[in-house]
Amino acid sequence: MQHIAPISIDVVSDVVCPWCYIGLKRLDAAMAQASEIPVDLRWRPYQLDATIPPEGRDRKQYMLAKFGSEERLNEIFARVSEAGRSAGIDFALDAIQVSPNTLDAHRLIRWAGSAENNLQTEVKKRLMQAYFEDGRNIGDRAVLVDIAREAGMDAAVVEALLPTEADVAETRAEIETAQQMGVTGVPCYLLEGRYAVMGAQDPAVLANAIRQVSAAKARGELGPAA
């Protein structure tokens, strides 16, 4: 008989990383495949580029500077779009006008974890859909307030907190912790705080990892978390 125990999964990712969005959808599919195992899912912050100013940068210019040429950019967009379609994502990459700084978005996700019924996953999904499918600027605080409201958070509280320093240091500290743990690429799935699965893996791979860690936990074979 297969041993079953609930497990935790901490996903380190950035909301402007297309592979993180694909990884979110694949994790959804993996948890559906391994639906017999209860999962406590938590979203952890990461910034692919913390140097982007609060007002963001022109998306086209930023991406060209990063990847070198329009031809290279088109190749990357085509690969991402194809992977997205297989995961049920309709990427609208040409609609994105601004490459935002994502610190405020990560603060919002952090607050969502403290909301009634834990709205982290709902907020994370809405942020990534807003950015990648609707072309909205998720560095704009008014957009973040709208997303909070749409997800069921107290929008007035979010609107009051965003201009303050609330959880800025804590969010940056979490990002630094991930880097110190050796996370250099995202998404990174941390199962039970012990086992790392890197990249937007196939749902079957993630489901297998969930089952294996759950069984090991049920048998008492997991050592202390790092």
C-alpha positions in Angstrom: 0.0 0.0 0.0 1.3 3.4 -1.0 2.1 5.6 2.0 0.6 9.1 1.9 1.4 12.2 3.9 0.6 15.8 3.2 3.5 17.9 1.9 4.5 21.5 1.5 5.7 23.0 -1.8 7.4 26.4 -1.8 7.6 27.8 -5.4 10.3 30.4 -5.9 9.4 32.4 -9.0 9.0 35.8 -10.5 5.7 37.1 -12.0 7.3 38.4 -15.2 9.0 35.0 -16.0 7.1 33.3 -18.7 8.5 29.9 -17.8 7.3 30.5 -14.2 3.8 31.0 -15.6 4.1 27.8 -17.6 5.5 26.1 -14.5 2.4 27.3 -12.5 0.1 25.7 -15.0 2.1 22.5 -15.0 2.2 22.3 -11.2 -1.6 22.7 -11.3 -1.8 19.7 -13.6 0.7 17.7 -11.5 -1.3 18.3 -8.3 -4.4 17.1 -10.2 -2.6 14.0 -11.2 -1.5 13.4 -7.6 -4.8 14.6 -6.1 -4.7 12.0 -3.4 -1.9 13.9 -1.7 -2.8 17.2 0.2 -0.4 20.0 -0.8 0.3 23.2 1.2 1.3 25.5 -1.6 3.3 28.7 -0.9 4.7 31.2 -3.3 8.1 32.7 -2.6 9.5 35.9 -4.3 12.3 36.2 -6.8 13.3 39.1 -9.0 14.9 38.4 -12.4 16.0 42.0 -12.5 15.8 44.1 -9.3 17.5 47.0 -11.0 14.4 48.0 -13.0 13.2 51.3 -11.6 9.7 51.6 -10.0 8.2 53.1 -13.1 9.5 50.2 -15.2 11.3 50.2 -18.6 10.1 50.2 -22.2 9.5 46.5 -22.8 10.8 46.4 -26.4 14.0 48.3 -25.7 14.6 46.3 -22.5 14.2 43.0 -24.2 16.3 44.0 -27.2 19.1 45.1 -24.8 18.8 41.8 -23.0 18.7 39.4 -25.9 20.7 41.4 -28.6 18.5 41.3 -31.7 14.9 41.2 -32.9 15.6 37.9 -34.6 16.7 36.3 -31.3 13.8 37.8 -29.5 11.3 36.4 -32.0 12.9 32.9 -31.6 12.5 33.1 -27.9 8.9 34.4 -28.1 8.0 31.6 -30.5 9.4 28.9 -28.2 7.6 30.4 -25.1 4.3 30.8 -27.0 4.4 27.2 -28.2 5.1 25.9 -24.6 2.4 28.2 -23.3 -0.2 26.8 -25.7 0.5 23.3 -24.5 -0.1 24.5 -20.9 -3.3 26.4 -21.8 -1.7 29.9 -21.8 -2.5 32.3 -24.7 0.7 34.5 -24.4 0.2 38.0 -25.8 3.9 39.0 -25.6 3.6 41.8 -28.2 0.9 43.4 -26.0 3.3 44.0 -23.1 4.4 47.7 -23.1 6.3 47.9 -19.8 8.9 45.7 -18.1 8.0 46.3 -14.5 9.9 46.1 -11.2 8.1 43.3 -9.5 8.8 44.1 -5.8 5.3 45.5 -5.2 3.7 42.5 -6.9 5.6 40.2 -4.6 4.5 42.2 -1.6 0.9 41.8 -2.8 1.4 38.0 -3.0 2.9 38.0 0.5 -0.2 39.9 1.9 -2.5 37.5 0.0 -1.0 34.7 2.1 -2.3 36.4 5.2 -5.7 36.9 3.8 -8.7 34.8 4.9 -8.7 31.5 3.0 -5.1 32.2 1.8 -5.4 33.9 -1.6 -1.8 33.6 -2.6 -2.4 31.2 -5.5 -5.3 33.2 -6.8 -3.4 36.4 -6.7 -0.3 34.8 -8.3 -2.4 33.5 -11.2 -4.2 36.8 -11.7 -1.0 38.7 -11.8 0.6 36.5 -14.4 -2.5 36.4 -16.5 -2.8 40.2 -16.3 0.8 40.6 -17.5 1.3 37.8 -20.0 -2.2 37.5 -21.5 -3.7 41.0 -21.0 -0.6 43.1 -21.3 -1.3 45.0 -18.1 1.5 46.8 -16.2 1.7 44.9 -12.9 4.2 47.4 -11.7 1.4 50.0 -11.6 0.0 50.2 -8.1 -3.5 51.0 -9.4 -3.4 47.7 -11.4 -2.2 45.8 -8.3 -5.1 47.2 -6.3 -7.5 46.1 -9.0 -6.0 42.6 -9.0 -6.3 42.4 -5.2 -9.9 43.4 -5.4 -10.6 40.9 -8.2 -9.0 38.1 -6.2 -11.2 38.9 -3.1 -8.6 40.8 -1.0 -9.5 44.0 0.9 -8.5 46.5 -1.8 -8.6 49.5 0.5 -6.0 47.9 2.8 -3.7 47.1 -0.2 -4.1 50.6 -1.5 -3.1 52.0 1.9 -0.1 49.7 2.3 1.5 49.9 -1.2 2.9 53.5 -0.8 4.5 52.5 2.5 7.6 50.4 3.3 5.4 47.6 4.6 7.1 44.2 4.0 9.7 45.7 1.6 12.6 44.6 3.7 10.9 41.2 4.4 10.3 40.5 0.7 13.9 41.5 -0.2 15.1 39.2 2.6 13.2 36.3 1.2 14.7 36.9 -2.3 18.2 37.0 -0.7 17.5 33.8 1.2 16.6 32.0 -2.1 19.8 33.3 -3.7 21.8 32.1 -0.7 20.2 28.7 -1.0 21.6 28.5 -4.6 18.4 29.4 -6.5 19.8 31.0 -9.7 16.9 30.1 -12.0 13.2 30.0 -11.7 10.8 28.4 -11.2 12.2 26.3 -8.4 9.9 24.0 -6.5 11.0 23.2 -2.9 9.3 20.1 -1.6 9.1 19.8 2.2 11.9 22.4 2.3 14.4 19.6 1.4 14.1 18.6 -2.2 14.4 21.1 -5.1 13.0 20.5 -8.6 14.3 23.1 -11.0 12.6 24.5 -14.1 9.1 24.2 -15.6 9.1 20.4 -15.5 6.5 18.2 -17.2 3.4 17.6 -14.9 4.2 13.9 -14.8 7.7 14.7 -13.4 6.3 17.0 -10.7 3.5 14.5 -9.8 6.1 11.8 -9.4 8.2 14.0 -7.1 5.1 14.9 -5.0 4.3 11.2 -4.6 7.8 10.2 -3.7 8.3 12.9 -1.1 4.9 12.2 0.4 5.7 8.5 0.7 9.1 9.2 2.2 7.6 11.5 4.7 4.9 9.0 5.6 7.6 6.4 6.3 9.5 8.8 8.4 12.5 8.8 6.1 12.9 12.6 5.7 15.8 14.2 7.6 15.6 17.6 9.2 15.0 20.5 6.8 18.0 22.5 5.7 
